Amino acid sequence: MSNIATSRRDTALFRLTLTEAKLYLREPSAAFFTLVLPLALLLILGSVIPGFRTPDPALGGQRVVDTQLPAMMVLLSIATTAFTLIPAVLAQYRERGVLRRMSVTPASPRTLLLTQLLVNLVTSVVSTSLTIVGARLVLQARIPMLLLWFVPAFVLGVCALFAIGLVIAAVIPNSRAAGGIGSLVMFPMLFTAGMWLPREMMPQVLRRISDFTPTGAFGQALRDTWAGTPPQALHLAVMAGWAVVAGLFAARMFRWE
């Protein structure tokens, strides 16, 4: 019986993931904000601002296009997906009764949440690859110098931010509220990551607070791998902690209606 139940869950996961992937590809706005916009910002800013292509003493002599800019664009794509797209999609499903109908199928809440993670993880991998390749070809920017560290840092960061997005989706009843609250969460998170003020320029207290936020830890870990430095153990632990705690909370609080 346990084998039959496992097989049904695996089949439900596969079918649901395939369906979600097809729906994602039919939504042009999602592809624009996650795939096109970060790459376009990277290439435009890197091309029109000369200072981004010269060594910056504030960044330890590194060029902005080699570390800060590509890392922040990767973070922007993932944060947009996590804090606005995922909550809005699941809230719309709840409003339209899709989740209620799904509740009588073999798909469990955990299956649905896992499906969202898988589909958006693949999208984030594609977006990040485009960012790295585009920066290299157009701006002659470096690729992450420590790819073996980049991969686990990337996966942990994606899981942490997506888990928080799933919490928003789990507790907010409608799509309008989900989008608004997601944006309210996203912009302070981007600030602590150093999106507008690099961490090197932050006061010591603010930088320390940033170390314990998921975006601050994620952004710095990405920058470290681009600069050829292993991510700090603290930042990896912070991302893992946010992923586990927020993921468990989302699974516990999720409701079909």
Secondary structure, DSSP 4 states (H G I P E B T S, - for coil): -HHHHHHHHHHHHHHHHHHHHHHHHT-HHHHIIIIIHHHHHHHHHHHH-GGGGSEEGGGTTEETTTTHHHHHHHHHHHHHIIIIIHHHHHHHHHHTTHHHHHTTSS--HHHHHHHHHHHHHHHHHHHHHHHHHHHHHHH-PPPPS-HHHHHHHHHHHHHHHHHHHHHHHHH--SHHHHHHHHHHHHHHHHHHHTSSS-GGGS-HHHHHHHHTSHHHHHHHHHHHHHHT-PPPHHHHHHHHHHHHHHHHHHHHH----
